[in-house]
Amino acid sequence: KFDGKNALVLETSKFHNLNLSKVDTQGTKLSQNQVIEAVVINRYEVAKHHSATHLLQSALKMVLGDSVSQAGSFNDSSKLRFDFTYPKAMTNEQINEVEDLVNSMITRGLNGVVEELPLEIAKNKGAIAMFGEKYGEVVRVVSFGGDVSIEFCGGTHVKNTADMWSFYIVKEFGVSAGIRRIEAVVGASAFKYIKEQLSKLSMIQTEIKSNDLISGIKKLKND
């Protein structure tokens, strides 16, 4: 916000150790030394989805093995997207097990701890680093539940996993050879997702005129 007007920050990235932002000025002009007020919308919902990606990576390693590694991610206030290395599609059983593990971490109310540590100490602590990233001598480490999840990370996070409420995997699919993607929701988005699923079930019950959905669908198929 500036002079009663608004500008929208589209993205921010590092360049030569500077944080550079791409801004849509909404048809107005920003000038050098302009005084502005930064307004963050739904930051806490972003934090929930960001923290959930950390728990998701830990759960994937538990279910699929330590060879799984992050290949990219995206978090906003309504969803998370997590890309990881794995040679084939996950089974429904594996997806359910990962989902259950993350929800277990959430319901246990694990405290989130943020530390700035010397690089070697962070590595010895078992912190997961993003492949290809360059780190300085001191790094920011985010952990949940002591050793349940420990990662190098500079982003915003919840203080306790219980703040995420619940976690649901919306879909799992391949994006390229050896790379899989999971899309999931937590917090307010998880509540909205479940409400939508229950609404669809109610509509199906009405259409097939039966509370026993499976029997009703089988009868329709036979007919």
Phi, psi and omega in degrees: 000141177201133179050039180076008181244169181237148171228146184252123177280116184275321178195157178225136179212163180272141176210116183053046178064019175246145174270109182252133181246139173265123189237133171268110185280005176056037177083002178252184182235139172255138180243163179300139181066017176295135176273123181232161176241123180276125179242119181258122181260132176057033181300322183292326176291327174296316180301320179299313181292325178294314179297324180296329177295326178294315179294322179298316180298319178298316181294321179297320178295323179295321185272318186259345180111160184291349179288343178294132177219154181292137179237012180145157177200161176213136178225134168221194186285349185243348184192170170229151176229127184230118177262138182212158181278126175192136190282349183210169180294142176288146176281164177300324179295318179294317179299315180296322180293319177297314179300316179296319180297315180297317179295328175296317177297323180291311184290341177284349177062055181283131179288141175265133181235130178247125181228151169251118188230154171301143186309313183294322179294320178298318179295317180294334179285347179096014180296136179276128178257151177282126183300132177090349179281147175257133183240150177276191182288333177241131184235156177266126183241130178247127180228152176231130178064035180077273183242011178295318177213124177224118182219151168289129181195141179249008186269181180274141184218164175282159179275340179211139184299333180299338180294344181278345178073288181202164187227131178226132175277121182275319176198159178225129183202168180271144177245337175193177182300119177079005179238124178252161178227136173244132171248133186212169181224149173222176174060222182299325180292326177293319178298316179296319180299314181293321177301318180294319179294318179294323178296319178295319178298319179297320179295321179295317178302320179294318183293318183268358176055045179204140175281338177271092187299316183297314179297320180296318179293319178298320180296317178298318180296319178295319178297000000 
